[in-house]
Structure formats: structure tokens, C-alpha cells
Amino acid sequence: MSAPFSLVMTGQSLIQHDIRNSSDPGFAQIGRLLKQADIAFTNFENTILGSHGGWPMKGSYFGCAQPVVLDALKDIGFNALSLANNHAFDLGPPGILTTLIEVAMRDFLHAGIGVDRDKAAQAGVMSIASRNIALVAMDAGPGPATMYADNAGDDRPARPGVNGLKVSRTFEVEEAIFDMLATIQTTFQSSGLERANYAQPHDPPQLDPEEALDFFGTIFRRARANQRKILVDRQSAVTQLEVIEDAVAKGQFVIAYLHHHHWEPDWQEVPDWVRSFAHECIDAGARTFVSHGAPVLQPIEIYKGAPIFFGLGNFIFHTEKNAGEWDPPEVWRSVVATCLFDNDDELRSIELLPIVLDHSLEKDCREDRVPTVATGQTALRIITDLTQRSRRFGTAIVSEDGIGKIYLSR
């Protein structure tokens, strides 16, 4: 029988420079919390520029960092990283290869990228606190097909990249709108030439022209009402779930991670497809599910005794924008979640420490762009809002001394 253990989850870490010289006491308090945990997890929202070099694969949203940022994350207290996200491929395959090397050198538990599709989909496994911990990490885009890892074929080499959960975005539209789009498309096509020109770099989808059309890269379908739908590819989902099931069969404690940018108009709302997939991961045996992407805090659900963090927002957010330029301002507010499990791996409680990420939001924070403990009305607002949003998922959060707490009974 294993001893009890603790798992700390934070928002994503878009870290661009070393922050270890911060003298902020709230930041030091967070560091102590991370170091006391058996597992301290974040999503490394970046790619490393190093020995393999690389080339910028984006425009204004491009980002990369020097290996020293991994030293900073390690010294702060993190020992587990997801590497699957929309910035992982910002330097192309070379950035993937460098990041793998640098992360392994620092002995992080990690998952989510690889030298080919099979390796990228593998669970990262490490023995921690007398347990074998498995991390399964994936990204659901949207992103170009070329950012996702692929295996070698008879006539093509393998492609290093990200572990992808394949999803598609379609718009269901009323018949009059569908017919109008079809007319516009026909006007600008000549014997299929336009379609042929834009078949690269991605293969065009095969559609029934009476029911759906590829309108220059966006799929529209005939329907009775207008709505957007995000559909998870079933085979892709099964592939990810089988990795979880295999780890569970080996007696491993599984953390399932999903990164995506298919947000709702209200960023703090949980997309239905994410909730359904999170439940599938828990049904497959994962003991925890956590997600990032939307840079704001989203509700918490306890499903079959396992915590589901639909979105933990940001932890480190090194963006060029000033704090006041972001709307909503919630991008600068989050929590650090400490999950306590007993010796049977049953969840007993969760503590939610409210934090802020920018000095302008908390007068006691003296350093720029480091997370610090929220206090007073700021802390109360964070916990109150999270409590209200989580209630509809059946989760009861109580506030005790400025900290949110979730208790589970046997």
C-alpha cells in the first residue's frame, strides 16, 4: 500500500525569461507550496531554442525561449510538464528535438511531443512518491496539420511534432445561407482549379456536395439552425484513450492533459465536447484531468471521485501586452490547486490558493510578471467566482481563510 501523496496543478507557464531573482514574498510562498508537493505540474507553453536551431513558424504569435527558463521552472518547484500546446511547434521540428533534450536533461516527467507520432502519443512515466505516475498530454488545436507528429511511411520520413487529438470545426447553417455560400464558391471556381490550388499543404476533405461544402478552408453543412460545432474524431480519441487504459493496466497513476483553443464566446465557459472527452479519460482510468488553452480560470468538476480542471488559466504569462490591454482581466487571475490523495489513490480534498500574475492587480506585488498570492478582496473575488461557476457541475467549494477548499467523503 502506498503512502498518501499530493499533486499540485497550476495554470500554463508561458515563460520567456528567468524569474528566480524575484523578491516577492507571495511568489516565494507559491514556490514553497510547489516544493512540498510530490508532483508539481504545469504546461510549458513554449519551445526551446538550442542545439537543433529552428525557424519561426508563425507571425505575431511566435515565441521561443532559452533553456534557462526550464532551470527556473525546476528551481521554482515543478517536476512535471506537459509539452503539448500551440507554441510547441513555433520553431518547427528542430524546436521539438531541442525541447525534448533539454527537458530530459532536467529530469522532468513530461509528455506531449515526440520524434514521431507514436513517440509523441506515449505516456511519460516516472516513479514519484512510491508510485509510477503516467502523464498523457495532447493538443486539439486549431493548428496546421504539419505541427502534429507523424510516423514514417514508405515514401516519407517521420515528422517530429505534437501529440494531436484530432478535432474539426464545422458551421451548420440554414439552407438559404448554405445556397448563398455555394453560389459564391462556384463564382470563384473554374473547373475545380481553385480547389486544386489550395489542396496544399493539406489534403482537402471528402464531402457530399449536397450536404456540406469546403468554403475555402471552412466546412459548412446544411441544417435547420445556425450553430458552430466542434467534433472529436472518434479514432483519434480512441488512440488517446488506449494509451490511458494501457498505463492503468500497468498499475500507473494517470494524469490526462488537454490543450486547445476551441473556446466558447465566454472564455470561462466549458465547451461540451471538452467535458465529454474529460469524462471519457476518467472512464478509461485517469485519476486526474487538467486542461489549458483559454487563458482564464474555468470550473472544476469531481467526476467518479477524480478532479477535472477544465481550465486553470495562466501561471506565468510573459506577454508583450500591458495588463490593462487584456480583456478579460481574468487572464491575470488563477489558483494553485493542491490535490491530496490517500494511500489508496482516492482523492480526499483540494485546496485552491488564489493568485494574481501582474503587479498592477495586487499592490503588495513588487515584481513584474511573476505569480503571487492574492489577498483581500482580490482573493475573495477569485474564489467566489470559481465557486459559482463550479456549482453547476455539482462541485461545492468553501472559502476558509482566503483559500478555496473541496472536501470529499469516503
Wavefront OBJ file of the C-alpha trace (Angstrom):
o trace
v 0.000 0.000 0.000
v 1.340 3.420 -0.955
v 1.594 6.434 1.322
v -0.690 9.457 0.791
v 0.586 11.959 -1.730
v -0.099 15.439 -3.081
v -0.464 16.706 -6.631
v -0.255 20.442 -7.333
v -1.714 21.833 -10.557
v -1.159 25.371 -11.860
v -2.133 27.403 -14.884
v 0.019 27.323 -18.007
v 3.532 28.754 -17.954
v 4.290 30.998 -20.905
v 7.739 31.844 -19.565
v 10.222 33.874 -21.609
v 12.903 34.757 -19.072
v 14.371 33.703 -15.744
v 12.231 34.849 -12.810
v 14.190 33.295 -9.953
v 15.586 36.643 -8.806
v 12.145 37.870 -7.741
v 11.998 39.018 -4.130
v 8.208 38.994 -3.946
v 7.125 37.143 -0.763
v 3.919 35.872 -2.386
v 5.949 34.298 -5.172
v 8.221 32.651 -2.594
v 5.147 31.292 -0.801
v 3.945 29.657 -4.016
v 7.398 28.158 -4.522
v 7.298 26.581 -1.077
v 3.922 25.061 -1.878
v 5.236 23.559 -5.121
v 8.317 22.110 -3.455
v 6.293 20.476 -0.706
v 4.202 18.573 -3.263
v 5.059 15.122 -4.523
v 4.058 16.209 -8.034
v 4.001 19.838 -9.186
v 2.602 20.194 -12.710
v 2.342 22.946 -15.305
v 2.086 23.212 -19.068
v 5.300 24.572 -20.604
v 3.727 26.949 -23.098
v 6.834 27.437 -25.213
v 9.613 25.805 -27.206
v 13.358 25.876 -26.627
v 15.883 27.462 -28.990
v 19.079 25.468 -28.646
v 21.298 22.863 -30.237
v 18.975 21.975 -33.124
v 18.152 25.579 -34.029
v 14.879 26.119 -35.850
v 12.831 28.611 -37.854
v 9.872 30.781 -36.844
v 6.679 29.035 -37.971
v 4.293 31.864 -37.039
v 3.770 35.573 -37.340
v 2.993 37.808 -34.381
v 2.131 34.903 -32.050
v 5.579 33.303 -32.394
v 7.596 32.580 -29.280
v 10.660 30.667 -28.113
v 12.948 30.741 -25.093
v 16.423 29.843 -23.915
v 16.969 26.649 -21.872
v 17.414 28.711 -18.694
v 13.617 29.003 -18.379
v 13.483 25.255 -17.711
v 16.025 25.743 -14.921
v 13.721 28.396 -13.497
v 10.686 26.096 -13.582
v 12.694 23.319 -11.946
v 14.026 25.550 -9.177
v 10.590 27.042 -8.526
v 9.461 23.520 -7.724
v 7.957 21.923 -10.840
v 8.825 18.319 -11.669
v 6.134 17.524 -14.285
v 5.472 19.302 -17.592
v 3.063 18.961 -20.452
v 4.768 19.947 -23.704
v 1.663 19.718 -25.925
v 0.360 23.159 -26.907
v 0.117 25.678 -29.730
v 3.633 27.072 -29.079
v 5.452 23.740 -29.030
v 5.998 23.846 -32.809
v 6.935 27.533 -33.092
v 10.474 26.554 -34.175
v 9.356 23.556 -36.206
v 10.820 20.036 -35.777
v 14.178 21.409 -34.572
v 12.462 23.078 -31.638
v 10.724 19.813 -30.789
v 14.043 17.954 -30.760
v 15.800 20.604 -28.652
v 12.961 20.808 -26.151
v 12.965 17.034 -25.694
v 16.695 17.053 -24.984
v 16.615 19.980 -22.554
v 13.588 18.715 -20.628
v 15.075 15.225 -20.284
v 18.371 16.683 -19.046
v 16.487 18.242 -16.128
v 14.623 15.050 -15.268
v 11.097 16.369 -15.694
v 8.206 13.968 -16.033
v 6.976 15.063 -19.465
v 4.766 14.106 -22.397
v 3.030 15.558 -25.442
v 5.718 15.830 -28.142
v 7.973 13.318 -29.859
v 10.210 12.424 -32.782
v 7.221 10.753 -34.497
v 3.516 10.160 -33.860
v 3.999 7.007 -31.785
v 6.589 8.617 -29.528
v 4.563 11.822 -29.145
v 1.490 9.821 -28.046
v 3.371 7.807 -25.420
v 2.777 8.437 -21.759
v 5.647 9.904 -19.816
v 6.294 7.707 -16.789
v 8.264 8.381 -13.616
v 8.433 6.854 -10.162
v 7.370 9.513 -7.661
v 6.224 9.084 -4.049
v 6.280 5.265 -4.290
v 4.005 5.408 -7.343
v 4.501 5.088 -11.052
v 2.999 8.304 -12.396
v 1.967 8.421 -16.061
v 1.330 11.690 -17.915
v -0.653 11.616 -21.165
v -0.653 15.010 -22.917
v -2.281 16.119 -26.164
v -3.247 19.223 -28.121
v -6.512 19.669 -30.024
v -5.584 22.777 -31.985
v -6.623 24.500 -34.062
v -3.284 24.272 -35.770
v -1.791 23.272 -39.104
v -1.526 19.547 -39.752
v 2.226 19.958 -40.100
v 2.656 20.779 -36.377
v 1.491 17.314 -35.348
v 3.923 14.419 -35.193
v 3.696 11.764 -37.899
v 5.234 8.362 -38.421
v 7.475 7.441 -41.306
v 5.879 5.892 -44.383
v 7.151 4.070 -47.438
v 7.877 7.308 -49.264
v 8.259 9.878 -46.468
v 10.297 10.303 -43.284
v 8.876 10.738 -39.791
v 7.956 14.233 -38.624
v 8.756 15.355 -35.060
v 5.875 17.267 -33.558
v 2.979 17.444 -31.127
v 0.638 14.676 -29.986
v -2.659 15.662 -31.590
v -6.231 14.940 -30.608
v -7.929 15.432 -33.962
v -10.999 17.642 -33.882
v -12.840 19.504 -36.621
v -14.795 22.733 -36.649
v -17.914 22.930 -38.761
v -20.644 25.504 -39.119
v -24.190 24.288 -39.502
v -26.201 26.866 -41.441
v -29.736 27.278 -42.675
v -30.471 26.303 -46.249
v -30.581 29.864 -47.628
v -27.130 30.645 -46.238
v -25.738 27.327 -47.483
v -27.021 28.010 -51.011
v -25.552 31.525 -50.955
v -22.119 30.182 -49.935
v -22.294 27.547 -52.658
v -23.064 30.249 -55.216
v -20.118 32.365 -54.076
v -17.819 29.373 -54.216
v -18.972 28.439 -57.722
v -18.391 32.014 -58.880
v -14.729 31.881 -57.929
v -14.016 28.354 -59.071
v -13.254 27.333 -62.596
v -13.321 23.616 -63.338
v -12.060 22.878 -59.834
v -8.900 24.939 -60.331
v -9.346 26.978 -57.146
v -9.805 23.830 -55.083
v -6.739 22.221 -56.630
v -4.613 25.289 -55.916
v -5.491 25.217 -52.231
v -5.156 21.475 -51.715
v -1.657 22.110 -50.358
v -0.271 21.737 -47.785
v -3.370 19.906 -46.504
v -5.400 17.279 -48.321
v -8.960 18.565 -48.950
v -11.787 16.788 -47.082
v -14.083 14.399 -48.919
v -17.623 15.770 -48.629
v -21.101 15.164 -50.021
v -21.625 18.375 -52.053
v -25.369 18.257 -51.430
v -24.912 18.340 -47.653
v -21.587 20.068 -47.000
v -19.037 22.313 -48.670
v -15.446 23.279 -48.040
v -15.721 27.051 -48.321
v -12.063 27.932 -48.891
v -10.917 26.045 -45.801
v -14.029 26.166 -43.594
v -16.660 23.426 -43.569
v -20.340 24.381 -43.757
v -23.234 21.913 -43.523
v -26.939 22.241 -44.294
v -29.022 22.397 -41.119
v -32.212 23.780 -39.655
v -30.403 26.242 -37.384
v -27.139 28.154 -37.377
v -24.501 26.909 -34.955
v -20.819 26.067 -34.594
v -19.814 22.506 -33.763
v -16.518 21.043 -32.594
v -16.365 17.339 -33.399
v -13.780 14.964 -31.950
v -12.516 12.399 -34.428
v -13.500 9.057 -32.947
v -10.420 7.108 -33.989
v -8.122 9.827 -32.707
v -9.933 9.831 -29.356
v -9.739 6.038 -29.116
v -5.981 6.188 -29.734
v -5.512 8.598 -26.806
v -7.838 6.630 -24.532
v -5.993 3.401 -25.273
v -2.762 4.986 -24.027
v -4.530 5.824 -20.753
v -6.004 2.331 -20.481
v -2.620 0.734 -21.109
v -0.999 2.834 -18.374
v -3.775 1.945 -15.934
v -3.342 -1.739 -16.778
v 0.309 -1.383 -15.726
v -0.746 -0.020 -12.349
v 0.196 3.596 -13.121
v -1.499 6.688 -11.690
v -2.564 8.598 -14.825
v -2.756 12.365 -15.303
v -4.584 13.222 -18.550
v -3.844 16.619 -20.094
v -5.548 18.501 -22.943
v -4.571 21.807 -24.532
v -6.908 23.507 -27.015
v -8.074 26.864 -28.383
v -11.640 25.933 -29.329
v -13.102 28.295 -26.738
v -16.650 29.392 -26.121
v -17.579 33.079 -26.687
v -17.390 33.391 -22.906
v -13.870 32.051 -22.344
v -14.743 30.922 -18.823
v -17.449 28.519 -20.017
v -16.656 24.833 -20.566
v -17.203 23.510 -24.126
v -19.486 20.476 -24.143
v -17.029 18.425 -26.192
v -14.256 19.030 -23.634
v -16.446 17.867 -20.777
v -17.443 14.735 -22.703
v -13.828 13.908 -23.536
v -12.696 14.580 -19.956
v -15.295 12.083 -18.733
v -14.022 9.548 -21.262
v -10.482 9.970 -19.939
v -11.661 9.337 -16.372
v -13.765 6.386 -17.551
v -10.587 4.996 -19.143
v -8.874 5.125 -15.755
v -7.210 8.564 -15.494
v -7.177 9.801 -11.893
v -6.919 13.471 -12.862
v -7.805 15.552 -15.919
v -6.442 19.048 -16.470
v -6.719 21.432 -19.394
v -5.282 24.748 -20.557
v -5.656 26.949 -23.607
v -8.219 29.581 -22.754
v -6.109 31.958 -20.627
v -8.727 32.175 -17.867
v -9.906 30.130 -14.910
v -12.727 27.688 -15.667
v -14.910 25.487 -13.414
v -13.878 22.358 -11.524
v -15.811 19.094 -11.581
v -15.391 15.962 -9.469
v -16.322 13.001 -11.673
v -16.258 9.473 -10.272
v -14.005 10.735 -7.492
v -11.450 12.279 -9.880
v -10.794 16.018 -10.222
v -11.387 17.661 -13.589
v -9.795 21.081 -14.014
v -11.414 22.343 -17.200
v -9.091 25.340 -17.340
v -6.557 26.671 -14.845
v -5.752 29.791 -16.859
v -2.251 31.192 -16.521
v 0.543 30.779 -14.007
v 3.361 32.618 -15.803
v 2.212 34.896 -18.620
v 5.079 36.745 -20.288
v 3.173 38.626 -22.945
v 4.201 41.879 -24.572
v 0.845 43.448 -23.757
v 0.389 45.526 -20.640
v -2.047 44.190 -18.058
v -4.699 46.772 -18.926
v -4.672 45.804 -22.608
v -6.113 42.355 -21.903
v -9.847 41.811 -21.914
v -10.990 39.999 -19.891
v -8.710 40.961 -16.982
v -9.255 37.429 -15.634
v -6.178 36.381 -17.620
v -4.196 37.706 -14.645
v -6.101 35.695 -12.007
v -5.951 31.980 -11.249
v -5.481 29.399 -8.494
v -2.848 26.894 -7.484
v -4.706 23.632 -6.841
v -3.330 21.118 -4.325
v -4.974 17.690 -4.594
v -4.489 15.343 -1.649
v -4.834 11.600 -2.320
v -4.881 8.869 0.296
v -2.822 5.678 0.247
v -5.448 4.028 -1.998
v -5.133 6.853 -4.562
v -8.569 8.167 -3.615
v -8.998 11.933 -3.736
v -9.609 13.334 -0.249
v -9.504 17.108 -0.701
v -8.432 20.012 -2.922
v -7.076 23.352 -1.728
v -7.299 26.313 -4.097
v -4.820 29.121 -3.427
v -5.853 32.287 -5.324
v -3.062 34.054 -7.210
v -2.512 37.076 -9.445
v 0.040 37.357 -12.230
v 0.743 41.066 -12.607
v 1.900 43.725 -10.163
v -0.863 46.144 -11.122
v -3.519 43.773 -9.724
v -2.062 43.367 -6.253
v -0.424 46.330 -4.521
v 1.847 44.101 -2.429
v 3.398 42.506 -5.523
v 6.631 44.351 -6.206
v 7.954 42.377 -9.161
v 6.684 42.430 -12.730
v 5.048 39.369 -14.236
v 5.568 36.777 -11.510
v 2.689 34.930 -9.865
v 1.988 35.996 -6.310
v -0.577 35.084 -3.676
v -3.771 37.121 -3.927
v -5.113 38.696 -0.757
v -8.134 40.595 0.493
v -10.973 41.323 -1.893
v -8.985 40.068 -4.893
v -8.635 36.622 -3.326
v -12.291 36.594 -2.298
v -13.406 37.530 -5.818
v -11.340 34.716 -7.410
v -12.684 32.031 -5.061
v -16.265 33.332 -5.157
v -16.368 33.377 -8.951
v -14.854 29.892 -9.195
v -17.335 28.633 -6.590
v -20.303 29.974 -8.516
v -19.114 28.582 -11.848
v -18.270 25.159 -10.405
v -21.617 24.797 -8.638
v -23.415 23.900 -11.855
v -21.025 20.936 -12.186
v -22.009 19.694 -8.743
v -18.824 20.904 -7.054
v -19.030 22.518 -3.622
v -16.199 24.905 -2.786
v -15.982 26.514 0.646
v -13.837 29.526 1.489
v -11.614 29.238 4.546
v -9.092 31.962 5.406
v -8.874 33.166 1.808
v -8.400 29.666 0.370
v -10.999 27.618 -1.506
v -11.443 24.037 -0.296
v -13.193 20.984 -1.712
v -13.767 18.067 0.657
v -14.629 14.522 -0.372
v -16.047 11.929 1.980
v -15.489 8.214 1.601
l 1 2 3 4 5 6 7 8 9 10 11 12 13 14 15 16 17 18 19 20 21 22 23 24 25 26 27 28 29 30 31 32 33 34 35 36 37 38 39 40 41 42 43 44 45 46 47 48 49 50 51 52 53 54 55 56 57 58 59 60 61 62 63 64 65 66 67 68 69 70 71 72 73 74 75 76 77 78 79 80 81 82 83 84 85 86 87 88 89 90 91 92 93 94 95 96 97 98 99 100 101 102 103 104 105 106 107 108 109 110 111 112 113 114 115 116 117 118 119 120 121 122 123 124 125 126 127 128 129 130 131 132 133 134 135 136 137 138 139 140 141 142 143 144 145 146 147 148 149 150 151 152 153 154 155 156 157 158 159 160 161 162 163 164 165 166 167 168 169 170 171 172 173 174 175 176 177 178 179 180 181 182 183 184 185 186 187 188 189 190 191 192 193 194 195 196 197 198 199 200 201 202 203 204 205 206 207 208 209 210 211 212 213 214 215 216 217 218 219 220 221 222 223 224 225 226 227 228 229 230 231 232 233 234 235 236 237 238 239 240 241 242 243 244 245 246 247 248 249 250 251 252 253 254 255 256 257 258 259 260 261 262 263 264 265 266 267 268 269 270 271 272 273 274 275 276 277 278 279 280 281 282 283 284 285 286 287 288 289 290 291 292 293 294 295 296 297 298 299 300 301 302 303 304 305 306 307 308 309 310 311 312 313 314 315 316 317 318 319 320 321 322 323 324 325 326 327 328 329 330 331 332 333 334 335 336 337 338 339 340 341 342 343 344 345 346 347 348 349 350 351 352 353 354 355 356 357 358 359 360 361 362 363 364 365 366 367 368 369 370 371 372 373 374 375 376 377 378 379 380 381 382 383 384 385 386 387 388 389 390 391 392 393 394 395 396 397 398 399 400 401 402 403 404 405 406 407 408 409 410
